[in-house]
Amino acid sequence: PIMWAMLILLTPCTSWTTEELGYQVLANINDIEIRAYKAHQLATVNIESGFTRAGYSAFRYLFDYISGKNGQGKKIAMTAPVLQSPTEKGWAVSFVMPESESSKGMPEPSSKQVIGQQVQPALMAAIQYSGSWRKSRFLNHKQELVNGITKTNYEICGPITWARYNAPFSLPFMRRNEVLAKVCAKNLNVNI
């Protein structure tokens, strides 16, 4: 599609030139990282669509927003990752706003499709993997996260999110993908 071609032309080819959502690793438990994320802002589009189609459908609105089609006509730098979370009717696809935007506040979206969201600090569990963006790969790693977290002092207390760090033209074996889930400490009260 034309939109992906535009992204190829406008997106830096190396991830080190793209700001990433920061976090601090608190623990490594087998293949799972427990991370602390600071508050951050998202530009989100809710799409009534299947897993694969959602990213393509939301992209146009989000790309327009960061390209200056917003209340201030302000261009916003592309960041990573692109997040995709399940909703009741489909998927929420989000661009993370650069940290510099957090202090100033996000420009008002011009499109009713784009929603600005403030995300509070949170503990997240993460599994990283490379390869294709097929739904089956996401679901396999999601299950690995769900099974693995049960063996820790944490439990999942939020939606499970898919995070993509690379542009669509990147070679699959070089892609960084993650499955993320908000976690809370388990209630470890023991009756004696």
Stockholm file with secondary structure:
# STOCKHOLM 1.0

chainA/1-192         PIMWAMLILLTPCTSWTTEELGYQVLANINDIEIRAYKAHQLATVNIESGFTRAGYSAFRYLFDYISGKNGQGKKIAMTAPVLQSPTEKGWAVSFVMPESESSKGMPEPSSKQVIGQQVQPALMAAIQYSGSWRKSRFLNHKQELVNGITKTNYEICGPITWARYNAPFSLPFMRRNEVLAKVCAKNLNVNI
#=GR chainA/1-192 SS CHHHHHHHHHSCSSGGGSEECCEEEEEEETTEEEEEECCEEEEEEEECSCHHHHHHHHHHHHHHHHTTCBTTCCCCCCEECEEEEECSSSEEEEEECCHHHHHHCCCCBSSTTEEEEEECCEEEEEEEECSCCCHHHHHHHHHHHHHHHTTTTEEEEEEEEEEECSCTTSCGGGCCEEEEEEEEECCCCCCC
#=GC SS_cons         CHHHHHHHHHSCSSGGGSEECCEEEEEEETTEEEEEECCEEEEEEEECSCHHHHHHHHHHHHHHHHTTCBTTCCCCCCEECEEEEECSSSEEEEEECCHHHHHHCCCCBSSTTEEEEEECCEEEEEEEECSCCCHHHHHHHHHHHHHHHTTTTEEEEEEEEEEECSCTTSCGGGCCEEEEEEEEECCCCCCC
//
